[in-house]
């Protein structure tokens, strides 16, 4: 370990409601410092001449791509700068105290409603996928929002996103000046908007081995919306850093390269031809989606999470529907119930009926709701299980296709 960075507990100001924000993740800026080191110290998974299997034997090339992973070559590790901050329970926590564990270090905005919330979902599932190895893995996150440095805010954010009872989730904060020192130590870029009290930040993930050295750098972004496979890759990378005696068989589905699965990221979407909900004589063909980005949302009126999510999908359609196609696919539902629900919500984008569930099966959907984002050339860009907020969905769309970003 190198120098220790310490910060006293802090409390948030009371500025009143904060305006909604739509961040653009600064991954390229934030990885700049790491890229300089990468020239000398890193080998990518699968790079000819590299020996990355010694570091991450369970990670295949597709999983490496999901994590945007660079792995330190054996002998080229870098000590992780120690720091001491305050966690969501008000306890003083240092990175050094986790020596002996595998640490996944991230930087999150404790007021974020989009990209960081997707990572939160991934951490919940990754913890489950780790099985017994979870007791040797720590998901440590540093606050990236100096406008809201209080313990209460990181605690509230953890609670809102299902992490409050996860024993190996540690979300730390401190005074703004001390947070900045930690950001600088890890090359994390944070841009501040004083008018809206909001931030945009880079999205690095640092994989730190039990010996306290950085073993790999990755990132989270649009790929992290594919919760099942991203979480599995995240868990596998953390597990690989443990001694063999502490590793476990990691659960969850392995990432498959395009062509290995009809519903793999990058693969052509499974074609379908379905009747419109409420107008069974009219047909909707997936081929009509060619040429524009498209959102395919699978739902049912009997699905509680779908009922909560539908207004968010409708709002995203109102914001982006002139440039992006939206289609709602009602799965194995009574048409009358689905139509009545859609009317109550005021859904204005096209709805089709998959009464047999055949199309949902072709997309390998484990549960509802489920959202697929399709690129202009018909390739799958993102698969997201579970409900989404308007902010999450718009973030994904605008970052998959920068031309769709608001000015």
Secondary structure, DSSP 8 states (H G I E B T S, - for coil): ---EEE----------S---------HHHHTHHHHHHHHHHEE-TT-TT--GGGT-TT--HHHHHHHT-EEE-TT--EE--EEEEE-TTS-EEEGGGGTTSEEEEEEE-TT-SSHHHHHHHHHHHHHHHHGGGGGGEEEEEEE--TTS--HHHHHHHHHHTT-TT-TTEEEEB--HHHHHHHHHHTT--EEEETTTTEEEE--EEEEE-TTSEEEEEEE-SGGGGSHHHHHHHHHHHHHHTS-GGG-----S-----TTS-TTSTTSB----EEEETTEEEEEEEGGGGTTS-EEEEEE-TT-HHHHHHHHHHHHHHHHHTTTSEEEEEEES--HHHHHHHHHHHT--SEEEEETTSHHHHHTT--SSSEEEEE-TTSBEEEEEES---HHHHHHHHHHHSGGGS--
